[in-house]
Amino acid sequence: MTNSILEHIRSLRKKGLAVLIDPDKVNEEQLEELILISINAKVDFFLVGGSLINSDQLENVVTKLKEVKSIPTVLFPGNSQHISSEADAILLLSLISGRNPEFLIGQHVIAAPALKRSGLEILSTGYMLVDGGRQTTASYISNTTPLPHNKPDIAVATAMAGEMLGHKLIYMDAGSGADQTISAEMISAVKKQLDIPLIIGGGINTPEKAEKAWQAGADIIVIGNATEKEPGFITEVSKIAAEPSYK
């Protein structure tokens, strides 16, 4: 198994953009539109997943995305069942911001044999939920309390611990449809203490919020909810990644 996706992340020459696709929330026509726009916008990654995934469309969505050779397809699992060997890689998320053992290691033990057989590139990821102004599906399902929005010092220590434990990526998430994004202060403070890539998601629904997250230090931002409502949002954000107004 190679580390091609991880090396791609590490070698990005611009700010990275990932589009999160929830199989429960797209039909075939919508998926086709998202794919076409993402190709034209030169999106860096497709993330596929969600906290629940009630439908049986995960495999179909991944298979369709895999037809796009220029954009890697990475699983963003909500539990041990959200695995498809058709994808390129999986973010093996350990919820280091919470204290629920099921999402720190329990689900991983259940999934390990299937992951070993799958041939997927395993991207060990320290996952941190941050308060986005209201309870999200992720915090409810995981039965964990998100990190306080105004406590960057806690976020820094948590991210540092994640890196020290051997995680290859840190993913800070305010949750799907969050009322507020992770603050620039928190992103900046965490990034200054990390030597591994930092992914930021949750509540990024305007170009200004995307730019602020990148400017603060995010290596990759993830957009999802906003693209379900307006697929053209992908194009708007991609222009900032290609030609940022900041240094």
N, C-alpha and C positions, 0 to 999 in steps of 0.2 A: 504494500500500500504506500503510495507516494503522498507527499504533502503539497500537492500542486495548488489547491485552493488556498491553503495557508500562505504559501509563498506568494501567490498572486495578491493576497491581502497586504502582505508585508511590503510588496514592491510597487504598490499603487503610486503613480506619479501625480495623481490629483486626488481631491477629496472623493471618497467612495460613496456610491448611492445604491441602496438595495430597495427593491419593491417587495413588500410582504403581501402574499396572496393567501387568503383564508379560503380553503375549498368549500366551506359552508356558504360563502358570500358571493360567489361568482358563478354565472352560468356559462355555457360554451361561447356564446356571442361576446359576453363581457371579457372573457379570458382572451379571446382572439384580439380584441381591441387593446387590452393591456399589453399583450405580447408585441403587437405592431408598434405601439407607441414606445415601449421600452427599447426595442431594437433601434428605432430612429434616434432615441435620446441617449443611446450608448450607456444604458444602465449597467452597473458592474455585477449585480447579483440578483437572482430571484430567491426570496425566502418563502417557503411554503409551510403553513401551519397555523395553529390557533390553540387557545386554551382548551377548547372542547372538541371540535370537529365531529358533529353529529351525523354528517352524511357519509356516504361511501365513495366520495369523489377524490380523495387524496391521491390515489394511484393514477386516476385519469388526468388530474391536473399536472402531476409530476411528469407523466408520459408526454403530455402536450408541450410542456415547457422544455423538455429535453430535446425537442426538435430544433430549438434555438441553440445552435452550437456556439454562438459568440457570448452567451450569458450563462454562467454556471448556475445550477439549481441546488439550493442548500435547504435541508429540512430544518424547521424551527418547531420542535416537538413540544406538545403540551403534556404528553405522558409516554409510557413505554410502548404504546401501540402505534404511535405515529411514526412508523418506519416504512420507507419504500426503497428497495434496492436499486430502483431506477434513477434515483437522484445522484448527484455528484458527491455530496458531503452532507454531514449532519452537525448542527451545533449541539453538542452534548452539554446541555445546560445544567449546571449545579447552582441551585438557588442560594447563593452565599449570603444574601441579605436577610434570609429567614432562618428559622430554627426548626422547621419541619423536616425530620430525617427522610421522609419519603422523597422530597425534592432535592435533598442534598446528596443522597446516595441510593435510597430504596428503589426508585424507578429505574435507576441505572443498572442495578444488579439484575433486575428482571429483564432489561433490554439487552444486556451484554452478549449473551449467546447469539441472539438474532443479529446484533450489530457486527459481531465477529464474522458471521457467515455472509453478511450483506455485501462486503467489499467497499462500503462507503468510507470516504475519508472522515475520520473522527476529529472534530474540532472541539477540544475541551474548552468550555466557556464558563467563566464565572458570571452568573446572571444576577443582576441586582435590580429589584423593584424599588422605584422611588415614588413617593406620594405625588400623584398628579391632580389632586384636588377632589377626587371622589374614588369610591371603591371600584376596582376593575375586576373583570372576570379572572384575570391571572391571580390577583391577591385573594379573591374569594375561593377559587379552586385550590390554591396552594395552602390556604389557611395560614397566611403569614402577614405580618404587618410591614408595609413598605417603609423604606428609610424616610425620615422627615425631609421635606422639601428644602428646609432652611438649615440643614446640618451638614455642610460639606465635609467637615472633619470626620464624621462617621462614615461617609461615603469613601473618603480617601483611605481610611484605615481598612475598610472592608475590601476595597479594590486591591490594596497592597497585599492583604492576606491571600486573596484569590490568586494573585501572581506568584506569591511565595509557595502556594500549594501546587503550583505547576500548571495552572490554566494558561492557555495560549492566547485567549481573547477575554476581554471584559465587555459585557453587554449591559448597559444601564437603560432601564425601560420605565417610563412613566405609565405604561399600560395603554391598550387600545382605546382610542377616543378620549384620552386624558384631557381634563379641562386646562391644565397648564403643563408646559414642557419642563424638562429638567433645566434648572437655572444655568446660565453661562458661568456663574461663579463656581458651581459644583463641578461642571464639566472641566473647567480650566484647572481646578485644584486637583482633581483626580488624574487628569492627563499629565500633569507635571511630575507625578510620582510613579508613572508607569513606563515600562520599557516594552510593553506589548500593545497591540492595536486596541483602540477603544471604539465601541459601537454605541450609538445613541438612538433611541426610538421612543415613540409615545407622544401624541399630541402635536406632531409637526405637520401643521395643516396650512401653512403659508410659506411663501418663499423667504420671507424675513426671518421666520423661526428656523428654517433650514440653514440659512446663512449664519445666523447667530450661533447655532450649534457647531457648525464647521469652524467658525472663527474662534470659538472658545477652545477647540482642540479635538473635536470628534474626528476620527479617521474615516468612519462610515456612518451615515445616518440611514435610518429605515423609515420609509413612508408606507402607509397601508390604508387606514380609514379614509384619508383624504382622496386617495386614488380611486376608491370604490364610488365615491360621490362624483368625482371629476377626474377622469383618467388623464386629461391634459395637464394636470398638476405635475405629472412626471416630467413633462417637457420643460415646464417653468423652472423646476428645481435643478434639472440637469444643466441648464444654462449657467446657473450660479456655480456649479461644480466645475464647469469647463472654464469659466471666466469670472472668478471671484473678485469682488470689489475690495477685498482686504489682502494684506500681504501675509 
